[in-house]
Amino acid sequence: MDQSEILKPEMIHDTPKGHPKGLYVLFATEMWERFNYYGMRAILVLFMTKALLFDKAFASNLYGSYTGLAYLTPLIGGFVADRYWGNRRSIVTGGLLMALGELLMFACASLYQSNADVSAFLFFSGLGFMIAGNGFFKPNISSMVGQLYPAGDKRLDAAYTIFYMGINTGGALGPFICGYVGDTGNPVDFKWAFLAAAIAMLLGVLVFILLRDKYVRDPEGVLLGMKPERTGNELSPVLVYLALLVFSGICVGLIYIDARVYSYLSYLLLAAVLGIAYMIFSDKNLTVVEKKKMSVIFIVAFFVVFFWSAFEQAGASLTFFAEENTKRDLGFFTVPASWFSSLNSVFVVTFAPVLAWLWIKLGRREPSAPTKMALGLMLLAIGYYVIAIGVDNVGNGIKVSMMWLIGMYAFHTWGELCLSPIGLSLVNKLAPLKFASLLMAVWFLANAGANVLSGKLSSLYPDGTKTTVFFGYEMHNLHEFFMLFVFMAGAASIILFFLTKWLQRMMNAA
């Protein structure tokens, strides 16, 4: 091994009570990437409806396809990193692809008035490059956090908490800055939001490139995220980047076909889950106990779909609601509708330490993982009930206080803190080592399916006199629309509560 790849541990670590400086490099890199993703997401449906003049139903479905595919491509990006590229190269490649995607969106937003055809091509290309880049970036950076610490290090939980704060710092700043420069009421200004997101992503890549060699190392001082050792001939750089361009082009095609030609994504996701389930449960080497534990993952993933499909309305129908039905004029300043997308991240940073303290304080009375997840679904339902009350008996064109929206986001964040980290931990605990990656893929697929469903549900948003229907349930106004999520999340929560004892027995089977 090249001696330049090794430093003495004391040169790269703080005191034993502190954390490796590499953690803060990864924190900053992830923060700028989340700034990019959530900043762009906050204004996406507004750009589609106000500048590109898509109707709300089409914009909602396209939003769902985009976010759904963004959860699918990490399966490919993770595979490429594990087998060929390593984390470092994948993170830089993914970041540059996402920055390029934002620049294509900037060009789209600059040309939509003068050249609609070129603008449409740039729009779908921008989304495709964002999806491809996210696939390489997302699964690789978080996996490096744990590698900074020796096995069994007690600082690891705190490290992931710090890293999670980085995610939410970016998630709060992105919609705030992008909304400030782009969501001005003049559709021409949306381009500045995409440019701000591109700059943020490039800053993240720059931080990582400049500091990774010095700080992103394991406890022995060895560089992390290097290419895995392989035998045989390496592919030429030309072929590698040609393959990368082809992959990005495929992502462009996938989102265009799902939006304009045939909505296939839901069927693809269902087929993928069934295929993985068959691969796993047909393995004759698995014990009955292992199959029981893996069954819990599939059952919990099913309920997760109900949570995220409602939660992810934040980027679609709830953005429409903030724009059209919420009083945002403070007298001296009108709050951009996109700013409300920052609330979830602000609340996560505020309440995550409180929830962590509460679970420790409860001690033996701490709820089981399935119970916490059922509680998360119930808190989500309560959040929608809050906003449903706020719009009940309110006439068309009447705007309501922003406090209803703020209150709803608070409940949603409490629900997320009960469900999201708990679910990820559950997958890691229950998955046999040989199927760890496939079962994490199930979790990603559940999130992807939920995002696709969120777009379809958002397309039912009542618009003036328009009546929408979901499995026989008619929605004539916003109250009935929000009550749909109360019924869905509430019913899923109650069923999961009833299943918790049975799921606990399967989890603890021996």
Helices and strands as residue ranges (DSSP letters): G 3-5, H 9-12, H 21-50, H 56-80, I 81-85, H 86-111, H 116-147, H 156-182, G 187-189, H 190-215, H 237-256, I 257-261, H 265-281, H 288-311, G 312-315, H 317-325, E 326-327, G 337-342, H 343-362, G 363-365, H 369-391, E 400-401, H 402-430, G 433-435, H 436-458, E 468-470, E 473-475, H 478-507
